[in-house]
Amino acid sequence: MLDGKTVLVTGGTGSFGTKFVEVALTRHSPKRVIVFSRDELKQHDMRREFGDPRLSFFIGDVRDRARLERAFEADVDVVVHAAAMKQVPACEYNPFEAIKTNVLGAQNVIDAAIDRKVPNVIALSTDKAVNPVNLYGATKLCAEKLFVQGNAYAGGRGTRFACVRYGNVVGSRGSVVPLFLEQKRFGQVTLTDERMTRFWLTLEQGVEFVIASLSRMRGGEVFVPRIPSMSMVDLARTLAPGCKIKVTGIRPGEKLHECLLSSDEARHAVELDDAYVILPEHAFWNTGIQGDGAPIADEFEFSSHTNDRWLTGDELLGLVKAA
């Protein structure tokens, strides 16, 4: 999907964007990779780090549709939409800003992609979009809905939209993993609730799944990787062995367990070897939706506490080392 293509990554200087650029340039043969983001310093650092003539940069914000349209004029073939406000407390404290970036920004990407006839657009989502209990999750749920039904707005222009939804990323900015490693030096780690479980994958696994989903997408799908879970207690004990665990109480907007596929979504989803694919219920554009795979059992739910695959301590340490 990337070879010979011009690829634009919104939020391209973030954790995912940086890893995506690295993988795209070293393992594939894109014609051009465009990083679209607000941070001029991070863009400067990336330019120095990669030093690749195929890499170019646009200072811009997804809230600014005119700037997006200017960036999309570069004969863009693929857009990976990774720009977002993703810190739960920041979204709660700044709700108007979260909506402007995560919801209205998603609409701007969709509109600009349709107007510029970009063939393939895929957006990053999160397990927090399933039955959301905080504003961040609610905005990402809205963004998912916009990207799925954005295909109807595209009509016959040929632009197609899809989403990728996954869980916690080992070692990404804001992750609990670097926090536990830092707290380990002081002999105590903080945990909000001992019953808590989460899904885990590495940035590289996330990037490879996005690229694989680009090749599978027909328009309107939400792709969910079949990734393992781990309890937060086991995570803390693995990363900070021998340290005291201080339970601080569950925070506002936090769940005990996360869900990547709800039982309601399972009714219109299929199962592949490495993923679940949630198919659109209202595919007005009717372009041959991805229907391969086995139907999912009624009332099935892919949740972090009922997962059939669990990370061992050694596997987690391997992921941390790879990250």
C-alpha positions as MATLAB code, in Angstrom:
seq = 'MLDGKTVLVTGGTGSFGTKFVEVALTRHSPKRVIVFSRDELKQHDMRREFGDPRLSFFIGDVRDRARLERAFEADVDVVVHAAAMKQVPACEYNPFEAIKTNVLGAQNVIDAAIDRKVPNVIALSTDKAVNPVNLYGATKLCAEKLFVQGNAYAGGRGTRFACVRYGNVVGSRGSVVPLFLEQKRFGQVTLTDERMTRFWLTLEQGVEFVIASLSRMRGGEVFVPRIPSMSMVDLARTLAPGCKIKVTGIRPGEKLHECLLSSDEARHAVELDDAYVILPEHAFWNTGIQGDGAPIADEFEFSSHTNDRWLTGDELLGLVKAA';
ca = [
       0.000    0.000    0.000;
       2.914    2.411    0.554;
       5.282    1.590   -2.298;
       5.429    4.407   -4.835;
       2.774    6.364   -2.923;
       2.687    9.800   -1.327;
       1.696    9.294    2.302;
       0.617   12.056    4.693;
       0.577   11.518    8.470;
      -1.340   13.952   10.652;
       0.167   14.181   14.115;
       3.297   12.878   12.444;
       5.685   14.022   15.197;
       3.872   12.048   17.921;
       4.860    8.608   19.197;
       2.914    6.730   16.540;
       3.751    9.161   13.753;
       7.486    8.983   14.351;
       7.468    5.179   14.351;
       5.229    5.099   11.275;
       7.646    7.341    9.375;
      10.563    5.129   10.412;
       8.842    1.938    9.261;
       7.568    3.516    6.032;
      10.998    4.793    5.018;
      13.048    1.744    6.037;
      10.757   -1.183    5.150;
       8.734    0.213    2.274;
       9.373    2.365   -0.775;
       7.078    5.384   -0.620;
       7.508    8.149   -3.146;
       7.108   10.749   -0.409;
       6.147   10.928    3.284;
       4.613   14.160    4.562;
       4.541   14.922    8.276;
       1.693   17.266    9.211;
       1.874   18.574   12.784;
       1.973   21.694   14.965;
       5.383   21.203   16.604;
       8.194   22.894   14.677;
      10.904   21.677   17.093;
       9.888   18.032   16.752;
       9.770   18.447   12.983;
      13.285   19.894   13.071;
      14.483   16.954   15.188;
      12.853   14.429   12.833;
      14.419   16.089    9.795;
      17.858   15.753   11.383;
      17.238   12.204   12.613;
      15.999   10.713    9.341;
      17.800   12.873    6.776;
      15.734   11.308    4.001;
      14.940   13.367    0.878;
      11.563   11.616    0.602;
      10.487   13.164    3.915;
       8.852   16.599    3.994;
       7.038   18.639    6.631;
       3.963   20.850    6.934;
       3.380   22.987   10.003;
      -0.358   22.864   10.525;
      -3.269   21.962   12.759;
      -6.114   19.612   11.842;
      -8.455   22.325   13.119;
      -7.385   24.409   10.102;
      -9.117   22.958    7.057;
      -7.487   25.381    4.628;
      -4.039   24.273    5.724;
      -5.033   20.617    5.405;
      -6.237   21.247    1.867;
      -2.933   22.883    1.023;
      -1.037   19.848    2.335;
      -3.319   17.449    0.439;
      -2.574   19.231   -2.834;
       0.687   17.276   -3.025;
      -1.073   14.407   -4.879;
      -1.533   12.481   -1.646;
      -2.461    8.802   -2.059;
      -2.740    7.735    1.591;
      -3.577    9.663    4.764;
      -2.952    8.239    8.221;
      -4.843   10.401   10.721;
      -3.024   10.173   14.057;
      -3.430   13.741   15.335;
      -5.429   13.923   18.569;
      -5.644   15.180   22.099;
      -5.328   11.903   23.991;
      -4.570   12.670   27.629;
      -7.766   11.902   29.568;
      -7.324   14.613   32.260;
      -6.397   17.246   29.664;
      -9.534   16.457   27.661;
     -11.709   16.631   30.784;
     -10.266   19.999   31.789;
     -10.307   21.411   28.246;
     -13.454   19.894   26.695;
     -13.960   22.530   24.001;
     -10.367   22.040   22.825;
     -10.719   18.249   22.788;
     -13.819   18.494   20.603;
     -12.172   20.985   18.242;
      -9.187   18.679   17.692;
     -10.648   15.177   17.947;
     -14.073   15.717   16.391;
     -13.973   18.839   14.224;
     -10.394   18.037   13.235;
     -11.549   14.608   12.050;
     -14.290   16.260    9.988;
     -11.732   18.596    8.423;
      -9.524   15.659    7.428;
     -12.519   13.918    5.858;
     -13.689   17.007    3.958;
     -10.210   17.865    2.693;
      -9.564   14.253    1.622;
     -12.836   14.117   -0.337;
     -12.227   17.486   -2.001;
      -8.679   16.480   -2.987;
      -9.750   12.939   -3.994;
      -7.304   11.141   -1.702;
      -7.901    7.407   -2.337;
      -7.274    5.904    1.117;
      -7.649    7.495    4.556;
      -7.329    5.577    7.820;
      -7.766    6.974   11.324;
      -6.384    5.812   14.651;
      -8.866    5.133   17.426;
      -8.720    3.631   20.905;
     -10.366    1.072   23.180;
     -11.675    4.043   25.170;
     -14.086    4.746   22.287;
     -16.061    1.622   23.241;
     -18.776    2.450   25.792;
     -16.895    5.649   26.698;
     -16.877    6.984   30.255;
     -14.663   10.024   29.617;
     -14.627   12.837   27.082;
     -11.545   11.523   25.307;
     -13.310    8.239   24.582;
     -16.472   10.074   23.557;
     -14.600   12.267   21.068;
     -12.853    9.246   19.561;
     -16.202    7.456   19.245;
     -17.525   10.490   17.360;
     -14.434   10.491   15.160;
     -14.959    6.797   14.361;
     -18.558    7.452   13.350;
     -17.447   10.353   11.144;
     -14.800    8.260    9.397;
     -17.114    5.299    8.823;
     -19.940    7.392    7.372;
     -17.503    9.733    5.635;
     -17.622    7.149    2.855;
     -21.207    8.184    2.151;
     -20.112   11.810    1.724;
     -17.384   10.734   -0.716;
     -19.975    9.319   -3.107;
     -18.382    8.384   -6.409;
     -15.190   10.368   -5.889;
     -13.223    7.252   -4.928;
     -12.061    8.380   -1.475;
     -12.439    5.637    1.133;
     -12.207    5.864    4.920;
     -11.591    3.278    7.641;
     -10.417    3.135   11.268;
      -8.002    1.129   13.383;
      -8.855    0.677   17.054;
      -6.328   -0.703   19.546;
      -5.284   -0.590   23.217;
      -2.427    0.731   25.335;
       0.931    1.196   23.639;
       4.035    0.070   25.518;
       6.441    2.966   25.943;
       4.421    5.666   24.217;
       4.371    9.165   25.670;
       2.002    9.202   28.648;
       2.091    5.404   29.053;
       2.196    3.870   32.527;
       5.234    1.764   31.532;
       7.816    4.583   31.669;
       6.071    5.837   34.816;
       6.561    2.492   36.579;
      10.188    2.333   35.435;
      10.753    5.814   36.859;
       8.985    5.026   40.145;
      11.010    1.837   40.484;
      14.029    3.946   41.474;
      12.207    5.021   44.627;
      11.038    1.553   45.665;
       7.295    2.230   45.248;
       4.872    2.262   42.312;
       1.363    3.721   42.328;
      -1.635    1.772   41.062;
      -5.204    3.045   40.973;
      -6.913   -0.357   41.424;
      -5.519   -3.868   41.834;
      -8.300   -5.406   39.716;
      -7.467   -3.374   36.615;
      -6.546   -4.986   33.268;
      -5.461   -3.507   29.941;
      -4.677   -4.520   26.350;
      -1.045   -4.061   25.276;
       0.968   -3.782   22.056;
       4.111   -1.997   20.891;
       4.288    1.032   18.626;
       5.805   -1.114   15.905;
       2.964   -3.619   16.157;
       0.495   -0.745   15.923;
       2.206    0.655   12.834;
       2.344   -2.715   11.085;
      -1.324   -3.302   11.859;
      -2.266    0.061   10.366;
      -0.320   -0.709    7.195;
      -1.944   -4.154    6.953;
      -5.376   -2.570    7.459;
      -4.701   -0.112    4.632;
      -4.311   -3.053    2.267;
      -7.511   -4.697    3.540;
      -9.839   -1.696    3.721;
     -12.744   -1.290    1.300;
     -14.351    1.600    3.170;
     -16.161    1.856    6.494;
     -14.421   -0.867    8.495;
     -13.050   -0.595   12.018;
     -10.083   -2.948   12.347;
      -9.293   -4.360   15.810;
      -6.072   -6.337   16.388;
      -6.240   -9.489   18.475;
      -3.752   -8.411   21.119;
      -3.016   -9.771   24.616;
      -4.044   -8.435   28.001;
      -2.214   -8.096   31.300;
      -3.351   -7.173   34.772;
      -1.878   -3.932   36.068;
      -0.660   -5.699   39.211;
       1.337   -8.169   37.103;
       2.607   -5.285   34.983;
       3.840   -3.446   38.087;
       5.441   -6.549   39.589;
       7.203   -7.358   36.320;
       8.569   -3.854   35.717;
       9.329   -3.043   39.354;
      10.000   -6.345   41.138;
      10.271   -6.082   44.883;
       8.767   -2.596   44.994;
       5.846   -1.665   47.200;
       2.561   -1.124   45.346;
       0.553    1.834   46.621;
      -3.142    1.755   45.639;
      -4.385    5.314   45.113;
      -7.995    4.692   43.992;
      -9.560    4.698   40.558;
      -9.471    8.090   38.842;
     -12.402    9.938   37.287;
     -13.031    8.706   33.755;
     -11.073    5.485   34.274;
     -12.385    1.939   33.758;
     -11.394   -1.243   35.550;
     -11.242   -3.055   32.211;
     -11.160   -1.910   28.589;
     -13.128   -3.294   25.656;
     -12.046   -3.341   22.009;
     -15.160   -4.951   20.568;
     -18.567   -4.705   22.225;
     -21.247   -7.386   22.047;
     -23.449   -5.011   20.047;
     -20.674   -4.492   17.479;
     -20.004   -8.236   17.292;
     -23.326   -8.714   15.498;
     -21.893   -6.990   12.432;
     -18.243   -8.042   12.708;
     -16.100  -10.870   11.356;
     -13.066  -12.643   12.757;
      -9.749  -12.980   10.942;
      -6.614  -14.782   12.128;
      -5.065  -11.620   13.543;
      -7.986   -9.214   13.839;
     -11.660   -8.519   14.203;
     -13.279   -6.363   11.512;
     -16.343   -4.336   12.459;
     -18.356   -3.816    9.294;
     -20.489   -0.698    8.736;
     -24.195   -1.143    9.409;
     -25.259    1.536    6.940;
     -22.955    1.154    3.940;
     -24.792    3.544    1.626;
     -21.740    3.742   -0.640;
     -21.883   -0.060   -1.284;
     -18.419   -0.646   -2.703;
     -17.820   -4.271   -1.725;
     -17.248   -4.163    2.024;
     -14.582   -6.434    3.467;
     -16.649   -9.494    4.369;
     -14.005  -12.205    4.556;
     -13.623  -14.058    7.820;
     -15.839  -16.016   10.161;
     -18.948  -14.586   11.817;
     -18.509  -13.815   15.520;
     -20.524  -15.625   18.174;
     -23.608  -13.824   19.455;
     -22.931  -11.614   22.494;
     -19.150  -12.032   22.138;
     -17.131   -9.208   23.678;
     -13.397   -8.646   23.303;
     -12.541   -7.254   26.741;
      -9.230   -7.020   28.545;
     -10.390   -9.129   31.528;
     -12.005  -11.946   29.498;
      -9.294  -12.140   26.838;
      -8.089  -15.628   25.957;
      -4.505  -14.418   25.554;
      -2.464  -13.005   28.440;
       1.041  -11.575   28.462;
       3.618  -13.316   30.615;
       6.239  -11.313   32.477;
       8.928  -12.365   30.013;
       6.744  -11.387   27.041;
       6.124   -7.981   28.564;
       9.832   -7.404   29.127;
      10.404   -8.388   25.497;
       7.866   -5.796   24.373;
       9.445   -3.123   26.570;
      12.880   -3.931   25.178;
      11.556   -3.809   21.605;
       9.932   -0.459   22.282;
];
